[in-house]
Amino acid sequence: MSEIQIWERILKWGLAQNPELPSDFRNFSQDDFNKLKNTLQRFIPLIKFQNLTSKEFLDKVFPYDKIFPEDLYKDLLRTYLSLSDPNSKPSNKSEYNTTKETKKKIGLNSKPSNKS
């Protein structure tokens, strides 16, 4: 399964958890985005956005900018705006860290603690 398919399924799941949200994101209020953000906040850092093409990011992620932690979204924008080909993906050099730093910010640990 591709990363864009994972994003689409997580997004679909998040929307299904909030059936009161409008079916079209263009009709979302700030409160609607906040509800979706709260539903998806633990999953967003697990998605490897660097595996998306610039076009996939623009079409499928960009419209939901309000549900992302601000620093993560700024990193995503910087990364994708620097690409010249819409079908290209970020290189490892321009890759932002969606794993350790972001997981730490929202309280997810990459390794379980062995403390007894």
C-alpha positions in Angstrom: 0.0 0.0 0.0 1.4 3.4 -0.9 1.8 6.2 1.6 -0.8 8.3 -0.2 -3.3 5.4 0.2 -2.4 5.2 3.9 -3.1 8.9 4.2 -6.4 8.7 2.4 -7.6 5.8 4.5 -6.6 7.5 7.8 -8.3 10.7 6.6 -11.4 8.7 5.7 -11.4 7.0 9.0 -11.0 10.3 10.8 -13.9 11.8 8.9 -16.1 8.7 9.7 -15.3 9.2 13.4 -16.9 12.7 13.1 -20.1 12.2 11.0 -21.3 15.7 11.8 -18.5 17.2 9.7 -19.4 18.5 6.2 -18.7 16.1 3.4 -16.7 18.8 1.6 -13.6 20.1 3.4 -14.1 23.5 1.7 -17.1 23.9 4.0 -15.2 23.1 7.2 -15.2 25.7 10.0 -12.2 26.2 12.2 -14.0 24.0 14.8 -14.5 21.3 12.2 -10.8 21.3 11.4 -10.1 21.1 15.2 -12.3 18.1 15.6 -10.5 16.3 12.8 -7.1 17.4 14.1 -7.9 16.0 17.5 -9.1 12.7 16.0 -5.9 12.3 13.8 -3.2 13.8 16.0 -1.7 10.5 17.0 -1.6 9.2 13.5 -0.2 12.1 11.5 3.4 11.7 12.8 3.4 8.1 11.6 2.8 8.9 8.0 5.9 9.2 5.8 4.9 12.3 3.9 8.3 12.4 2.3 7.2 9.4 0.2 4.5 11.5 -1.5 5.0 13.2 -4.8 4.7 17.0 -4.9 1.4 16.6 -6.7 0.0 14.1 -4.2 0.9 16.5 -1.4 -0.7 19.4 -3.2 -3.9 17.5 -4.0 -4.4 15.3 -0.9 -2.6 16.9 2.0 -2.4 20.6 1.4 -6.2 21.2 1.8 -6.0 19.9 5.4 -3.2 22.2 6.5 -5.1 23.2 9.6 -5.0 19.7 11.1 -1.2 19.6 11.2 1.2 20.8 14.0 2.4 24.1 12.7 6.1 23.2 12.7 5.5 20.0 10.8 3.4 21.7 8.2 6.0 24.4 7.7 8.6 21.7 7.1 6.4 20.0 4.6 5.8 23.2 2.7 9.5 24.1 2.6 10.2 20.6 1.4 7.6 20.4 -1.3 7.9 24.0 -2.5 11.6 23.4 -3.2 10.8 20.6 -5.7 10.7 21.6 -9.4 9.0 18.5 -10.7 5.4 17.8 -9.5 6.1 14.1 -9.9 9.2 14.1 -7.8 9.7 13.2 -4.1 11.9 14.9 -1.6 15.5 13.6 -1.5 16.9 12.2 1.8 18.9 15.5 2.2 15.7 17.6 2.3 13.8 15.1 4.3 12.3 16.4 7.5 12.1 14.3 10.6 8.5 13.2 11.1 9.4 10.4 13.4 11.4 11.1 16.5 10.9 14.8 16.9 7.2 14.9 16.1 6.4 11.7 18.1 8.2 13.2 21.0 6.2 16.4 20.8 2.9 14.6 20.9 4.0 12.1 23.6 4.6 9.0 21.4 7.7 7.0 22.2 9.4 5.0 19.4 10.5 2.4 21.9 8.5 1.0 24.9 10.0 1.7 28.3 11.4 -1.3 30.1 11.0 0.4 33.5 9.4 -1.9 36.2 
